[in-house]
Amino acid sequence: MLLRSTLSALAAATILLTAVGAPVPASAAPPVGSIADPQEHDDGPRDAFGTGDVPGAPDAVAPSAGTSRVIGKLVLQNRSSGSSAYVGLSAPESGRNVQRLYSSSVGGAASLAGTYSLPSVGAAGPITGVGASSTLCLTPAGDGSRAFVAARTCTGSPSQDFEWRYVSNTWVAGYALYPVSSRYSLGGTDTDTFVELTMDALTDVVVESQLAPIEPFELRTPAIGATVDTPSPTFSGIGQPGSSISIRTDAQALLASTSVPLDSTSWSVPSIQLEPGRYTGTATQSGTGSDVQVRFDFTVPSPLAPGASIPTPTLAPGQSVEVEATFNADAGGQRIDVYHPANTRITAVDHPAFTLDALGIGGVLPVGATTLRFTLRANDDAPVGEATGGKVTYGSSRITIADFTANIVRAPDEPIAPLVVESPRRGETISETTPVFSGTGEPGSRIEIRGAWGDVLGSVERVDASGAWSITWNKSLLPSRYAGGTVKQFVDGVPTHTFVYDFTIVQPRLVVTSPRVGDTLTGTRPVFTGTANPGARVQITGAWGTDLGSAIADPRTGEWTITWPRDYLPARYFGGTVTETVGGKVIASSGYDFTLTQ
């Protein structure tokens, strides 16, 4: 025996008949036939049964066209509540057993169930599939104590016929489906391969009540002909609970897919990222009988490209100027923010849609508007030079579409800082063949170096606020004296100061011929010899800073000789240096390391 536990209350189960005793139009939505089994099933030791083989029949027999039929869905109540409370029977398929499709609601189970052709009340006949499955019949199969139903090829045998019988008990009254050849009514078990014919016929009944029809399928967004505002538009609409939704273009490219929740008819799903262009195709609902399709047609526009430009205003510390920003057509209707440059602030704006804050101004630029005027003021202590950091952005993400700078200049009554060339000084000797000039000047001014023949050797277009500047010459020079060229400072295009340079480039030529590193000398007074730049001063300094002698290199050959000034004991001598000085600047240095013996 199959073990059962009694249910205290019976949920209503329903069948909706579009036509009783008459053929149903092919276009009509299938009604739902619900069969209540108001007893929860507890598995017992005899609940496991093999499925057996699905037999084949050489000659399939379809029901007579004149027989009264009802097109509907079979829904069984399996438990009182929970995710498996209701069971929809899958449509019969050749070579496969009928499947149990669980849901927490009658409507959910109906949305999952397949469609059947049933005998109408008062008539007997087979329970068959529809369409391509119309030659498959539900067929009782089992032993004497329990019976099952499987999908078999229709044979026309009375053993495949069912009829509706009126039953009544303590809980409900209504109709139950019975095989004509069996005393068992159509019910259900927890197995996934057969539908059980329960022994207790009075608990398997159908009551006549109203069940919401299968929901229509609609695609509500994007609307037909719409232009969306995002490259990933959201598709949404209504459909049958539990059904699957797929959205494909006419070229069958999948844009999105989802399922309608079992407890709702509403659905939505975002599209994949789309390129600009027009998209047409179909949204398809499947899994609830015949597929249903609706068309879509929308356009993804080219992305907006708001643009802006702001001229660079020139103002002195404490001065205010009016600035006009210019925008392109795409900027209309967008959120626009203008951030002031460093050491300045925006003090007024001439458009009511824009408001001031600590960083600048912001608001929605009206559609069609292409200009925006505002007042910019330099701080009283603003340093002279370029004020950077200003920008124009659009949208809530503050996407920068233009940079904004200001030119802070010296006030008319403020003295101009002099030009100072700190390196190389006049008469200085340097060893670099590519000179680097550095110094100070008027912030915001232009510094330019020209050679004695007028060619530009380097420049700084704008001295920064600190006044410091540095220029590397644009060419390499041979060792020689360079004089007669100029360094000039320009303020507002007018030269204010000039410096005439005079320097000498000398390459190090110091060579210590004797003693070489590691040599051994005999005597008490070491003698150093070597070469250097002609006229250079060569000096020897001991490890402790002692002056050990100096000499001027021969003006023609550069040779030099230095004898240490006193006698020294035998020992190793190292750590001191030999230096070469030209024009008062040490340009070369060499260490010594030798041993003195008697």
C-alpha atoms as one frame of an Amber mdcrd trajectory, in Angstrom:
protein
   0.000   0.000   0.000   1.116   3.595  -0.662   1.501   5.444   2.668  -0.342
   8.792   2.964  -0.984  11.554   5.523  -4.347  13.291   5.577  -4.529  16.967
   4.587  -6.620  19.267   6.816  -7.689  21.594   4.020  -8.080  21.147   0.276
  -6.879  23.797  -2.168  -9.274  24.218  -5.053  -8.201  22.716  -8.344  -9.699
  23.820 -11.598 -10.559  23.023 -15.180 -11.553  25.736 -17.645 -13.329  24.412
 -20.711 -13.342  26.593 -23.801 -15.881  24.252 -25.346 -17.530  21.187 -23.873
 -18.786  18.635 -26.322 -17.500  20.591 -29.322 -14.196  20.877 -31.132 -11.882
  23.656 -29.922 -10.575  26.170 -32.503  -6.883  25.703 -33.219  -6.180  29.328
 -32.284  -7.850  29.120 -28.881  -5.635  29.188 -25.782  -5.619  25.799 -24.066
  -7.827  25.584 -20.958  -6.369  24.175 -17.787  -7.581  20.896 -16.374  -6.632
  20.524 -12.684  -7.018  17.318 -10.787  -6.854  17.660  -7.016  -5.088  14.973
  -5.030  -5.602  16.396  -1.498  -3.171  14.018   0.163   0.531  14.557   0.611
   2.622  11.565  -0.373   5.115   9.970   1.994   7.545   7.580   0.405   7.166
   4.013   1.534   9.161   0.891   0.855   6.949   0.025  -2.135   7.159   3.422
  -3.809  10.054   2.594  -6.127   9.021   1.082  -9.435  10.940   0.537 -12.634
   9.826   2.485 -15.651   9.920  -0.413 -18.022  10.231  -0.085 -21.776   7.993
   2.143 -23.805   6.263  -0.273 -26.183   5.769   0.633 -29.806   2.705  -0.049
 -31.946   2.926  -0.441 -35.701  -0.430   1.170 -36.391  -1.243   4.345 -34.420
  -4.926   5.203 -34.115  -5.984   8.816 -33.562  -9.268   9.672 -31.758 -12.311
  10.011 -33.973 -12.842  13.545 -35.226 -16.468  13.310 -34.256 -15.759  12.569
 -30.620 -16.426  15.453 -28.201 -13.039  16.779 -27.088 -11.593  19.423 -24.774
  -8.146  20.962 -25.300  -6.570  21.559 -21.893  -3.699  21.031 -19.474  -3.470
  18.447 -16.713  -2.495  19.814 -13.297  -2.415  17.597 -10.193  -2.279  18.763
  -6.574   0.599  16.863  -4.998   0.985  18.553  -1.572  -0.709  21.172   0.543
   1.983  23.805  -0.045   5.591  24.341  -1.012   7.560  24.269  -4.219   6.088
  20.889  -5.236   2.475  21.538  -4.192   1.210  21.332  -7.792   2.336  19.172
 -10.670   1.850  19.816 -14.361   2.080  16.880 -16.737   4.511  17.310 -19.593
   3.291  16.847 -23.124   3.676  13.280 -24.371   6.730  12.623 -26.504   7.454
   9.551 -28.558   9.828   7.232 -26.738   9.714   9.234 -23.493   7.663   8.909
 -20.332   5.389  11.634 -19.047   7.270  14.002 -16.734   6.061  15.692 -13.552
   6.728  19.473 -13.577   6.500  20.947 -10.074   5.309  24.418  -9.024   4.085
  26.144  -5.886   0.897  27.353  -7.599  -1.767  26.069  -9.963  -0.930  28.788
 -12.482   2.777  28.011 -12.304   2.180  24.320 -12.896  -0.180  25.118 -15.758
   2.480  27.300 -17.387   4.895  24.375 -17.330   2.453  21.666 -18.359   1.975
  20.376 -21.863  -1.296  20.620 -23.771  -3.606  17.607 -24.115  -6.801  16.694
 -25.906  -9.244  15.330 -23.314 -12.635  13.677 -23.490 -15.379  16.110 -22.508
 -17.694  15.535 -19.537 -20.221  12.887 -20.434 -18.019  11.257 -23.053 -15.267
   8.653 -22.945 -12.104   8.743 -24.978  -8.319   8.817 -24.903  -6.125  11.549
 -23.410  -3.827  12.457 -26.273  -1.220  14.984 -27.152  -1.941  17.703 -29.654
  -0.332  18.596 -32.943   2.629  16.356 -33.679   1.880  14.399 -30.474  -1.746
  13.636 -31.351  -0.943   9.951 -31.943   0.368   9.488 -28.377  -2.094   8.491
 -25.630  -1.872   8.283 -21.852  -2.199   4.568 -21.116  -2.841   2.866 -17.729
  -0.084   0.438 -16.905   0.566  -1.347 -13.625  -0.288  -4.266 -11.383  -3.338
  -5.162  -9.403  -2.538  -3.069  -6.355  -1.380   0.116  -8.085  -1.571   1.494
 -11.573   0.519   4.001 -13.550   0.037   6.034 -16.683   2.645   6.317 -19.433
   2.675   7.819 -22.926   2.063   5.104 -25.489   1.185   5.068 -29.173  -2.580
   5.377 -29.597  -4.119   2.026 -30.602  -7.846   2.791 -30.449  -8.236   0.215
 -27.697 -10.827   0.937 -24.952  -7.993   0.335 -22.478  -6.699   3.802 -23.425
 -10.048   5.532 -22.842 -10.788   7.831 -19.884 -14.046   9.380 -18.670 -15.087
  12.035 -16.165 -17.021  10.701 -13.148 -18.727  12.812 -10.558 -17.499  12.143
  -7.015 -18.257  13.668  -3.638 -16.663  13.406  -0.215 -16.189  15.362   2.996
 -13.930  17.970   1.387 -14.993  18.545  -2.210 -17.397  17.531  -4.898 -16.691
  17.442  -8.616 -15.328  15.353 -11.471 -12.379  12.978 -11.602 -10.771  11.326
 -14.632 -11.036   7.521 -14.565  -9.773   4.967 -17.046 -12.801   3.185 -18.426
 -11.087  -0.162 -17.804  -9.903   0.619 -14.246 -11.377   1.661 -10.935  -8.468
   4.001 -10.261  -8.668   7.755 -10.834  -5.890   9.893 -12.318  -3.634  11.211
  -9.557   0.081  11.586  -8.885   3.164  10.363  -7.041   6.624  11.718  -6.375
   8.262   9.728  -9.155   9.331  11.511 -12.304   8.462   8.820 -14.836   4.805
   7.825 -14.412   1.531   9.318 -13.278  -0.136   7.179 -10.633  -3.769   6.057
 -10.678  -4.512   6.268  -6.961  -6.632   3.655  -5.262  -8.665   6.201  -3.277
 -10.820   7.556  -6.080 -12.867   9.922  -3.920  -9.850  12.119  -3.130  -9.023
  12.815  -6.785 -11.608  15.314  -7.938 -12.023  18.309 -10.179 -14.191  21.206
  -9.048 -15.427  23.847 -11.450 -14.011  27.267 -10.558 -12.434  30.239 -12.287
  -8.690  30.157 -12.954  -6.916  33.110 -14.503  -6.263  32.386 -18.185  -2.774
  32.027 -19.552  -1.247  35.509 -19.502  -0.700  37.355 -22.778   2.885  37.931
 -23.881   3.887  41.559 -24.335   7.114  43.481 -24.925   6.561  46.923 -23.427
  10.049  48.442 -23.581  11.710  49.550 -25.729   8.614  50.812 -27.522   8.331
  50.279 -31.269  10.279  53.040 -33.019  11.899  54.250 -29.790  15.362  55.771
 -29.582  16.964  54.470 -26.390  19.287  56.484 -24.188  21.767  53.727 -23.363
  23.753  51.165 -25.358  22.340  48.471 -23.023  18.562  49.058 -23.079  16.314
  47.068 -20.764  13.709  44.801 -22.341  10.586  44.415 -20.200   7.025  43.202
 -20.475   4.566  40.603 -19.207   4.284  36.895 -19.863   3.284  33.520 -18.520
   4.895  32.631 -15.153   7.710  30.137 -15.618   8.096  30.711 -19.340  11.407
  31.443 -21.054  12.035  34.702 -22.904  14.622  35.128 -25.646  15.225  38.279
 -27.667  16.940  37.966 -31.033  17.531  40.242 -33.993  16.286  39.359 -37.454
  19.803  37.995 -38.031  19.292  35.719 -34.985  21.826  37.533 -32.801  20.853
  36.953 -29.159  20.442  40.273 -27.344  19.021  38.999 -24.040  17.287  36.064
 -22.368  15.477  35.500 -19.077  12.580  33.647 -17.445   9.283  34.969 -16.119
   9.210  34.402 -12.328   6.779  31.720 -11.180   5.102  34.189  -8.817   4.787
  37.076 -11.265   3.820  37.930 -14.819   6.309  40.801 -15.152   9.796  40.322
 -16.542  12.756  42.489 -17.494  16.302  41.882 -18.685  19.102  44.210 -19.857
  20.478  43.853 -23.345  24.078  43.167 -24.184  26.168  46.224 -25.091  24.985
  47.432 -28.498  26.669  49.506 -31.157  24.831  52.549 -32.523  22.206  51.635
 -35.121  18.673  50.357 -35.688  17.692  46.975 -34.220  14.711  44.888 -35.342
  13.735  41.355 -34.441  11.482  39.259 -32.213  11.004  38.537 -28.538   9.933
  34.909 -28.078   8.095  33.298 -25.151   8.548  29.524 -24.995   7.965  26.657
 -22.596   4.196  27.172 -22.192   2.805  25.426 -25.212   3.222  27.055 -28.569
   5.889  29.748 -28.848   4.617  33.325 -28.901   6.533  36.092 -30.653   6.290
  39.872 -30.719   8.337  42.312 -32.786  10.742  44.968 -31.590  12.182  47.943
 -33.440  14.367  50.523 -31.721  17.455  52.611 -32.375  20.643  53.018 -30.372
  21.885  56.525 -31.217  25.489  57.465 -31.696  26.980  58.469 -28.343  26.748
  62.103 -27.410  29.914  64.086 -27.827  29.430  67.310 -25.880  32.190  69.788
 -26.582  33.260  73.079 -25.016  35.956  75.693 -25.359  36.966  78.533 -23.053
  39.484  81.212 -24.042  42.406  81.813 -21.677  41.648  85.049 -19.822  44.461
  87.376 -18.729  44.074  89.170 -15.418  46.128  90.606 -12.599  45.851  89.572
  -8.929  42.565  90.889  -7.526  41.189  91.642 -11.000  37.895  90.256 -12.421
  37.117  89.521 -16.077  34.079  88.178 -17.939  34.625  84.836 -19.652  32.403
  83.256 -22.323  32.341  79.473 -22.697  31.184  78.040 -26.034  29.444  74.639
 -26.384  28.449  72.393 -29.284  24.908  71.118 -29.897  25.425  67.826 -28.011
  26.027  69.747 -24.795  22.446  71.049 -24.801  20.296  69.320 -22.214  23.350
  67.994 -20.357  24.591  68.691 -16.854  27.551  71.069 -17.256  30.075  71.999
 -14.558  32.825  74.611 -14.894  35.684  74.399 -12.381  37.869  77.482 -11.900
  41.687  77.331 -12.261  43.994  77.506  -9.251  44.307  80.885  -7.502  41.057
  82.117  -9.080  37.339  81.746  -8.420  34.109  82.221 -10.350  32.093  84.962
  -8.679  29.016  85.265 -10.926  27.171  83.507 -13.763  24.578  85.071 -16.067
  22.274  82.020 -16.460  19.536  81.179 -13.909  19.969  77.419 -14.467  23.508
  77.560 -13.073  24.505  77.951  -9.439  27.758  78.843  -7.723  29.680  76.661
  -5.300  33.192  76.521  -3.879  34.578  74.841  -6.996  32.846  76.810  -9.736
  29.402  76.683 -11.354  27.052  73.875 -12.382  23.662  73.348 -14.001  21.806
  71.923 -16.987  22.608  73.749 -20.209  19.294  74.355 -22.033  18.809  72.581
 -25.342  19.860  74.953 -28.100  22.094  77.056 -25.843  25.683  77.329 -27.077
  27.241  79.979 -24.798  27.558  80.627 -21.086  29.051  83.767 -19.519  30.571
  83.971 -16.061  32.888  86.252 -14.082  36.355  85.034 -13.054  38.399  86.782
 -10.357  42.078  86.230  -9.550  42.909  85.933  -5.872  44.630  88.948  -4.348
  47.737  86.881  -3.672  47.649  84.954  -6.949  51.208  84.382  -8.214  52.056
  85.662 -11.651  52.053  82.925 -14.269  49.746  80.299 -15.733  46.890  79.215
 -13.459  46.008  75.613 -14.323  43.475  73.051 -13.096  40.287  74.530 -14.517
  38.031  72.287 -16.583  34.559  71.818 -18.071  32.695  68.532 -17.483  29.344
  67.050 -18.458  27.031  64.466 -16.934  26.784  63.051 -13.449  30.097  61.237
 -13.982  31.834  64.597 -14.547  33.456  63.652 -17.869  35.987  66.328 -18.831
  35.351  67.928 -22.224  37.668  70.966 -22.004  40.548  72.292 -19.917  40.444
  75.811 -18.546  43.473  77.955 -17.655  44.045  81.617 -16.811  47.018  83.912
 -17.340  47.900  85.824 -14.174  50.019  88.864 -15.023  51.814  91.493 -13.020
  49.719  94.427 -11.948  50.526  97.643 -13.886  51.976  99.360 -10.823  54.066
  96.379  -9.702  57.825  96.521 -10.479  59.212  93.932 -12.874  61.641  91.442
 -11.361  65.115  91.757 -12.904  66.734  89.070 -15.025  69.483  87.265 -13.117
  71.776  84.706 -14.800  73.234  82.628 -11.999  75.101  80.118 -14.156  77.374
  80.397 -15.994  78.577  83.701 -14.583  80.602  86.072 -16.738  84.151  84.776
 -17.129  83.264  81.355 -15.704  84.860  78.179 -16.978  82.646  75.155 -17.444
  83.327  71.624 -18.620  79.902  70.795 -20.103  79.854  70.920 -23.898  76.077
  71.528 -23.848  75.716  74.560 -21.573  72.833  74.854 -19.126  71.888  78.422
 -18.199  69.819  79.043 -15.055  68.630  81.980 -13.021  65.584  83.986 -11.937
  63.262  86.500 -13.550  59.750  87.918 -13.723  57.073  85.189 -13.255  55.187
  84.748 -16.511  57.913  86.353 -18.608  59.695  84.808 -21.590  63.462  84.170
 -21.421  65.475  83.785 -24.611  69.161  83.054 -25.352  70.691  84.171 -28.649
  74.229  83.629 -29.911  76.627  86.353 -30.966  75.365  85.903 -34.538  71.703
  86.170 -33.551  70.635  82.514 -33.682  68.257  81.307 -30.931  70.032  78.847
 -28.631  67.129  78.129 -26.238  64.174  79.716 -24.460  61.578  79.418 -21.705
  58.150  80.451 -22.933  56.770  81.159 -19.483  58.654  81.531 -16.214  56.732
  79.815 -13.420  55.347  81.512 -10.340  58.585  80.992  -8.386  60.519  83.059
 -10.931  63.143  80.333 -11.407  64.087  79.251 -14.912  66.562  76.947 -16.666
  67.536  76.649 -20.344  69.637  73.903 -21.924  71.319  75.000 -25.125  70.079
  73.355 -28.289  73.597  72.480 -29.537  76.888  71.052 -28.298  80.021  73.240
 -28.291  83.722  72.638 -28.699  86.112  73.694 -25.931  86.610  77.435 -26.387
  85.607  80.836 -25.065  82.065  81.996 -25.894  81.146  85.650 -25.527  78.932
  88.331 -27.052  75.650  86.446 -27.007  72.641  87.600 -24.946  70.047  86.387
 -22.485  66.866  88.520 -22.671  63.697  88.763 -20.601  60.374  89.716 -22.273
  57.271  90.822 -20.358  54.097  91.016 -22.440  56.295  90.798 -25.521  58.474
  93.747 -24.514  62.184  93.182 -23.613  62.912  94.426 -20.097  66.388  93.098
 -19.234  69.447  91.842 -21.144  72.491  89.870 -19.980  75.614  89.423 -22.177
  77.243  86.070 -21.574  80.972  85.280 -21.521  82.162  81.813 -20.565  84.763
  79.247 -21.510  84.358  75.544 -22.114  87.383  73.469 -21.163  87.661  69.690
 -21.343  89.689  67.972 -18.593  93.194  66.928 -19.752  94.896  65.985 -16.510
  97.221  62.979 -16.814  99.596  61.880 -13.996 102.481  60.177 -15.798 104.527
  59.429 -12.672 104.097  57.941 -10.203 101.407  55.624 -11.526  99.070  53.958
  -9.084 101.008  51.108  -7.407 104.499  52.405  -8.374 107.536  52.225  -6.044
 109.789  55.309  -5.849 113.356  55.524  -4.487 114.410  58.531  -2.473 112.914
  60.871   0.090 111.213  63.518  -2.080 108.612  62.234  -4.569 108.538  63.905
  -7.993 105.178  63.978  -9.872 105.035  64.593 -13.637 102.279  64.708 -16.217
 100.230  66.825 -18.643  97.178  69.091 -18.456  95.500  71.899 -20.364  98.157
  74.470 -21.338  98.205  77.164 -18.675  96.159  75.099 -16.215  97.143  75.045
 -12.568  98.023  71.585 -11.247  98.078  71.052  -7.488  98.832  68.090  -5.214
  96.999  67.830  -1.886  97.821  65.182   0.732  95.374  62.827   2.365  95.141
  65.181   5.353  94.795  68.312   3.232  98.500  69.205   3.163  99.629  71.343
   0.214 102.321  69.222  -1.420 103.056  71.570  -4.295 101.631  73.110  -7.468
 102.676  74.111 -10.984 101.389  75.851 -14.125 101.212  73.576 -17.137 103.475
  74.598 -20.012 101.548  77.091 -22.250 102.528  75.111 -25.347 102.818  71.450
 -24.353 100.785  71.331 -21.149 103.576  69.433 -19.371 104.107  69.929 -15.659
 106.420  68.726 -12.850 105.939  68.993  -9.076 108.538  67.977  -6.442 107.206
  67.429  -2.957 108.421  70.209  -0.609 110.313  68.063   1.992 111.826  64.695
   2.737 109.538  61.752   3.540 110.255  58.439   5.239 109.885  55.141   3.413
 106.215  54.184   3.438 103.119  53.792   1.291 101.447  57.084   0.404  97.835
  57.179  -0.849  94.535  59.042  -0.410  95.701  62.382  -1.710  94.665  64.049
  -4.997  96.109  65.791  -8.027  93.754  68.458  -9.449  93.581  70.506 -12.644
  92.136  74.037 -12.353  91.206  76.305 -15.274  89.751  79.761 -14.780  89.508
  79.189 -11.049  87.410  76.037 -11.471  88.616  72.534 -10.755  87.835  70.547
 -13.879  89.696  67.292 -13.178  90.998  65.273 -10.234  93.114  62.119  -9.892
  94.144  60.143  -6.793  97.664  58.849  -6.083  98.905  55.614  -4.477 102.652
  54.773  -4.403 105.372  53.379  -2.112 108.548  55.285  -1.153 111.772  53.310
  -0.409 115.420  54.238   0.425
